[in-house]
Amino acid sequence: MISNKPRKQRYRLYNAPLHKKRKWISSHLAENLLLKYDRRSLPVVKGDTVKIMRGNFRGHEDKISKVNVRDQTVEIEGVTITTAKGTKIAKPIHASTLLIMKLNVTDKWRRRKLESGLSETTKKEIEREAAEQLKVLEAEKKAAEEAAKAEEKLKEETTEPIKEEVTTEPSEEIIEPVAKEEIPEEKIEKTTAELPKKKPSTKKTPSKKTTKKKKEEGET
C-alpha cells in the first residue's frame, strides 16, 4: 500500500531499485510521434533528440549524451554550466521537463516494444529509420577512428628526433705521408751510455745479535 505521506514517498523514490528508476526516466512524445507509435510517453535513451520545455534552457533541442539512472537525470549536448574555476560541466536535467522529438531506434529490443500492436507499414518505416541511423553511427565511428589515428601520427612526428643527414664530400687534396727520419745506431748507443746508473743501496741489515740485545733491553 502506497502511503500518502510525502516523507515516505520521497524515501521510496530515492531508494527504489534501478529497474524501477529506469522506467521513471520517461518523457512525453511529440504529436507526430504520438500518432505514429500510438503512445503518450517513452523511457528516454541516449541518442534521442529532445526539446527542453521548462527552465533556463527552454527551447533548446539536441541529442541526449548521457542518462543517469541513479539520479534520474539526463545530460543533453550543448546544455552546460560554468563552475567557479571556469570549467564547463554538463547540467543534469530531469526527464519530465523534456519532449521527445525523434527516437533512437538502433536498439532491437526497443524496436520490438514499439512495433508491438502497430501495422506493417509503420513497422517497415521503423526498420528503415533504424538502418539509416546505424549507417550514420558507423560513419561517425570511422571518422572518430581516423581522427584518432591522425592525432597519434602527429604525436609520433613531434616526439621523434629530427635526424640531419650529414654529407661529407671527399677532399680533392691528397696528403702525402711524411717519411720518418732514421736514427743511426751510434747515437742510440751514446744515449744509452749517458744515462745515469742506479747506485746500489748502502743500507745495512741488522744482525741477529743486535736484535737479541734490543729484545732483552725491552724486557728489562
Backbone torsions as a table, in degrees:
resi	resn	phi	psi	omega
1	MET	NA	130.8	-179.0
2	ILE	-82.0	133.8	-179.1
3	SER	-83.5	152.2	176.4
4	ASN	-87.1	-8.4	-178.3
5	LYS	-75.9	127.8	179.9
6	PRO	-63.9	-28.3	179.0
7	ARG	-61.7	-45.5	-179.3
8	LYS	-73.1	-33.5	178.1
9	GLN	-64.7	-43.8	178.2
10	ARG	-64.9	-40.0	179.5
11	TYR	-60.3	-44.0	179.6
12	ARG	-68.9	-34.9	-179.9
13	LEU	-66.8	-43.4	-177.1
14	TYR	-76.1	-31.6	-176.8
15	ASN	-102.5	17.0	179.3
16	ALA	-72.3	153.7	176.7
17	PRO	-68.1	161.2	-173.2
18	LEU	-67.2	-33.3	-178.9
19	HIS	-66.7	-25.6	175.4
20	LYS	-82.7	-40.4	179.0
21	LYS	-61.3	-35.4	-178.9
22	ARG	-62.9	-37.0	179.4
23	LYS	-71.1	-30.0	-177.7
24	TRP	-74.5	-18.2	178.7
25	ILE	-83.4	70.8	-177.1
26	SER	-126.2	155.3	-178.7
27	SER	-134.7	161.9	178.6
28	HIS	-74.3	150.3	176.4
29	LEU	-91.1	152.4	174.3
30	ALA	-68.3	168.7	-173.9
31	GLU	-61.9	-43.3	-178.8
32	ASN	-65.7	-37.2	178.0
33	LEU	-73.3	-33.6	179.0
34	LEU	-62.5	-41.8	178.7
35	LEU	-73.0	-32.6	-176.9
36	LYS	-73.6	-48.3	-174.4
37	TYR	-96.1	-7.2	178.7
38	ASP	57.8	43.6	178.1
39	ARG	-138.0	152.3	-179.7
40	ARG	-92.0	-40.0	-177.5
41	SER	-145.4	161.0	179.2
42	LEU	-146.5	150.9	173.0
43	PRO	-64.3	139.0	-175.6
44	VAL	-78.4	144.5	-178.5
45	VAL	-131.6	153.0	176.0
46	LYS	-61.4	127.8	-178.6
47	GLY	107.6	-13.2	176.7
48	ASP	-71.1	138.1	173.3
49	THR	-86.2	130.3	-167.6
50	VAL	-134.3	149.6	176.3
51	LYS	-118.7	131.4	179.8
52	ILE	-82.8	128.6	-175.1
53	MET	-101.8	-20.4	-178.3
54	ARG	-139.1	156.8	176.5
55	GLY	102.0	-172.2	-178.0
56	ASN	-67.5	-29.1	-178.6
57	PHE	-98.1	29.6	-178.5
58	ARG	-62.5	132.4	-179.5
59	GLY	95.8	-11.7	179.9
60	HIS	-73.3	132.0	-178.0
61	GLU	-127.1	121.7	-179.6
62	ASP	-165.5	179.8	-177.9
63	LYS	-83.2	154.1	176.0
64	ILE	-82.5	129.2	-179.2
65	SER	-98.5	-24.9	-177.6
66	LYS	-157.6	144.5	175.9
67	VAL	-121.9	117.6	179.8
68	ASN	-100.1	106.7	-174.4
69	VAL	-74.3	-37.3	-176.8
70	ARG	-64.7	-44.3	-179.9
71	ASP	-89.1	-7.3	-179.3
72	GLN	58.5	45.1	179.3
73	THR	-129.3	170.2	-176.3
74	VAL	-135.3	142.8	174.6
75	GLU	-110.0	131.9	-176.4
76	ILE	-116.4	144.2	179.7
77	GLU	-65.5	132.3	179.0
78	GLY	90.5	-9.2	179.2
79	VAL	-100.6	100.8	-176.5
80	THR	-134.2	161.8	174.1
81	ILE	-131.1	151.5	179.7
82	THR	-97.1	133.9	179.3
83	THR	-83.7	178.8	178.9
84	ALA	-64.7	-29.8	178.8
85	LYS	-77.0	-16.9	180.0
86	GLY	104.5	-2.7	179.0
87	THR	-82.7	150.0	-179.7
88	LYS	-95.4	134.9	-179.7
89	ILE	-129.4	145.5	177.6
90	ALA	-68.1	133.7	-179.5
91	LYS	-88.6	125.4	176.9
92	PRO	-73.8	137.0	-177.9
93	ILE	-127.0	140.9	179.1
94	HIS	-74.8	144.0	-175.3
95	ALA	-68.6	-21.6	-178.4
96	SER	-69.8	-17.6	-179.4
97	THR	-93.0	10.8	-174.5
98	LEU	-113.1	157.8	174.1
99	LEU	-129.5	122.9	-177.1
100	ILE	-77.5	121.9	-180.0
101	MET	-99.1	-31.2	179.1
102	LYS	-150.1	136.7	-176.5
103	LEU	-94.7	147.6	172.1
104	ASN	-91.5	113.1	-171.6
105	VAL	-110.3	20.8	-178.7
106	THR	-72.0	-25.3	-179.6
107	ASP	-81.0	126.4	-177.0
108	LYS	-69.5	-31.5	179.0
109	TRP	-66.2	-38.5	178.2
110	ARG	-68.8	-36.7	178.4
111	ARG	-62.8	-40.8	179.7
112	ARG	-61.3	-42.3	179.4
113	LYS	-66.2	-39.4	-179.8
114	LEU	-69.5	-37.9	-175.9
115	GLU	-75.7	-15.8	-178.2
116	SER	-67.0	122.7	178.7
117	GLY	85.4	7.1	179.9
118	LEU	-103.9	165.7	179.5
119	SER	-76.9	167.9	-177.4
120	GLU	-69.2	-33.7	179.5
121	THR	-63.3	-43.4	178.2
122	THR	-67.3	-35.0	177.5
123	LYS	-63.1	-42.3	178.6
124	LYS	-64.9	-38.6	177.6
125	GLU	-62.8	-41.3	179.2
126	ILE	-63.4	-41.4	179.4
127	GLU	-65.3	-38.4	177.1
128	ARG	-63.7	-44.8	177.9
129	GLU	-60.0	-41.3	179.7
130	ALA	-63.2	-42.6	179.4
131	ALA	-63.1	-42.5	178.6
132	GLU	-63.7	-43.2	-179.9
133	GLN	-65.5	-36.7	177.9
134	LEU	-65.7	-38.8	177.2
135	LYS	-62.4	-42.6	179.2
136	VAL	-63.3	-41.3	179.1
137	LEU	-63.4	-42.0	178.4
138	GLU	-63.0	-41.7	178.6
139	ALA	-63.7	-40.2	178.4
140	GLU	-65.2	-39.6	178.4
141	LYS	-63.5	-43.9	179.2
142	LYS	-62.5	-42.3	179.1
143	ALA	-63.3	-40.2	179.0
144	ALA	-65.8	-40.4	178.8
145	GLU	-64.6	-42.9	178.8
146	GLU	-63.3	-40.2	178.3
147	ALA	-64.6	-39.5	178.7
148	ALA	-65.5	-40.9	178.4
149	LYS	-64.0	-41.1	179.1
150	ALA	-63.1	-39.9	177.8
151	GLU	-64.3	-40.8	178.7
152	GLU	-63.2	-41.1	178.8
153	LYS	-63.1	-42.2	178.6
154	LEU	-62.7	-40.3	178.5
155	LYS	-64.1	-42.5	179.4
156	GLU	-63.7	-40.3	179.6
157	GLU	-65.6	-37.4	180.0
158	THR	-73.1	-35.3	-178.2
159	THR	-76.9	-33.4	-178.7
160	GLU	-67.3	134.5	177.8
161	PRO	-71.6	143.1	-179.0
162	ILE	-81.2	117.0	-179.2
163	LYS	-91.5	117.4	178.9
164	GLU	-88.6	127.2	-179.9
165	GLU	-79.5	116.1	-179.6
166	VAL	-95.3	116.8	-179.6
167	THR	-103.1	118.0	179.6
168	THR	-101.9	114.5	179.2
169	GLU	-83.7	137.2	-179.8
170	PRO	-67.6	134.3	-179.3
171	SER	-74.8	140.1	-177.8
172	GLU	-76.9	-33.0	-177.9
173	GLU	-73.8	130.7	179.4
174	ILE	-103.3	121.1	-178.7
175	ILE	-88.8	123.6	179.8
176	GLU	-82.1	141.3	179.2
177	PRO	-70.1	140.3	-179.0
178	VAL	-82.1	130.4	-179.6
179	ALA	-77.4	133.0	-179.7
180	LYS	-78.3	139.2	178.2
181	GLU	-76.1	132.9	179.6
182	GLU	-84.7	126.3	-179.8
183	ILE	-89.7	129.8	179.7
184	PRO	-67.9	156.2	-176.7
185	GLU	-68.8	-29.6	-179.0
186	GLU	-62.8	-42.1	-179.9
187	LYS	-65.1	-38.3	-179.7
188	ILE	-63.6	-40.8	179.9
189	GLU	-66.0	-39.6	179.5
190	LYS	-63.9	-42.8	-179.1
191	THR	-64.8	-37.1	177.8
192	THR	-69.4	-34.4	179.3
193	ALA	-72.6	-33.9	-178.4
194	GLU	-72.3	-20.8	-178.7
195	LEU	-62.0	136.7	-178.3
196	PRO	-71.2	137.6	179.3
197	LYS	-86.2	145.8	179.8
198	LYS	-74.9	132.8	178.3
199	LYS	-79.2	143.8	178.3
200	PRO	-70.5	148.0	-177.9
201	SER	-69.9	134.0	-176.2
202	THR	-101.6	14.7	-179.2
203	LYS	-72.9	132.9	-180.0
204	LYS	-91.4	133.8	177.3
205	THR	-81.3	134.0	-179.0
206	PRO	-67.3	138.5	-179.7
207	SER	-78.4	170.8	-177.4
208	LYS	-70.1	-32.7	-178.3
209	LYS	-65.8	-44.2	-179.6
210	THR	-63.4	-38.3	179.1
211	THR	-65.4	-38.0	178.7
212	LYS	-66.0	-41.2	179.3
213	LYS	-61.8	-42.6	-179.6
214	LYS	-63.2	-38.5	179.1
215	LYS	-65.6	-42.5	-179.9
216	GLU	-64.6	-41.6	178.0
217	GLU	-62.3	-37.9	179.7
218	GLY	-67.9	-35.4	180.0
219	GLU	-69.6	-37.1	179.1
220	THR	-70.6	NA	NA
